[in-house]
């Protein structure tokens, strides 16, 4: 899973770079504004390292599921972001249009993509809850 995460991270960075000078106007990630490409790369490498450690240290299936679901959610979000970035790179808007993008518009895009990425997490969690209820093992008292 970590390898898939890193491949998607590289795709995200390269697809963002493909937007050229429009990135400064269109990039919705607030961390990009403060840290740039290198900072985003370091934060992601640190994050996947922490997720890997948490996963390998945990011995309870539920916590392992939580860590895997977290990484999968980020990967799904990253696929959506790469798709958007490639769309912008293939059909770039004029610079005047890019300058007109407001922070509120960027937040709206973040919430839309974030909602799409988190939806499977809630669905799978609900499935896990029903699975856990259905598979309780205990002694029946009559």
N, C-alpha and C positions, 0 to 999 in steps of 0.2 A: 504494500500500500504506500509506503514511503517513496518508493521509486516512481509510482504513478503520480504522487503528489509533486515530486521534483520535476517530472516531465511537464506537468501542467503549469508549474511555476515558470519554467523556461518558456513555455508557449505563451504564457501571460506577458512576460517581460518582452519577448520578441514581438508579439502582436501589438503591444503598447508602443514599442519603439517604431513600428511601421507607420504609426500615425504622425510621426515627425513633429513639427512645431505645433500641431494642434493639441498635443498632449497637455500642454500647460493650461489650455482653456477647457478641455473636455474631461480630463481625468477626474473621476468622482471619488477616488480613495483619498480620504483626508491625510492618511499617513504619507502618501506620495508628496504632498505639498511640503511636509516638514522634513522628510528624510530622503526623498528621491529614490532612484532605482537601487542604488547600493544599500540604502537603509531598508527598503522593502525586502530585498534579497536576504539581508542579515536577519531581519525579524522573522521571515518565513523559515529560514534554516534553524533558528533557535526554537521556533514553535514546533516544527516537525520533530526536532530532537527531544523536546519536552514530551510530546505526545508518545514518541517511541519509548521513552523511559517509563512514563506512566503505564503504558500498555504492558511492558515486560515486567514491571514491578507488581502489577495487580494480579491477584490470584483468584478473584471472584469474577465469574462470567459476566455479571451485570456491568461491572466497571470496565471490563474489556470491551463490552458492547458499546458503552458510552464513549470510550476513546476512539473506537473504530467509527462509530456514527459521526463523531465530531470531524474526523479527517474526511470521511465520505461527504459530509455536508460542505466542507470547504472545497473539495474537489468538484462537486456539482456546481457550486457557485463559480469556481474558476473556469469551468467549461462554458458557462453562460457568458462570463466576462470575455473570454477569448473569442467567442462567437461575435459579440458586439464589437470588439476591437477589430476583428477581421472585416466586419461590415463597414466600419469607419475607414479603414485603410483602403478597401476596395472602391469606396465611393466617398471620398473626403468632402466635407462641406467647405464652402468658402470661409476664409479666415474671419470675415465679418460675422458670419453665422456662429462660428465657434466662440467668438468673443462675447456674443449675446447670451451664452449659456450661463445661467445664474446658479449660485449655490443651492437654492431651493430645487432647481431642476436636477442637479446632481444628486441631492438627497433622495428625490423621488425615484431616480433610477436605482440607487442603492437599496431602497426599501423594496422595490419591485423585484430585483434580482435576489435579494436576501430572503424575501418571502418564498420565492420559488425554490430556493436552495434548502430552506428550513422545513418546508412542507413534508418532504419524505421522512425527515427526522421524526416529526410528530406522528406520522402514519406508522412508521416502524416501531416507535415507542408504544403506541397503542396496541400494536400487534404483540409486542413483547409482554405487555401487561396481561393481555388475554391468554397468551401462552403460559405465563407464570401461574395464573389462576387455574388454568386447565390441568397443569402438571404438578399440582401440589401433592406431595406424598405424605401420608399420615395414616394413623390407625383410625378406622371407623368404629365409633361406639354406637351400639344399637340400643 
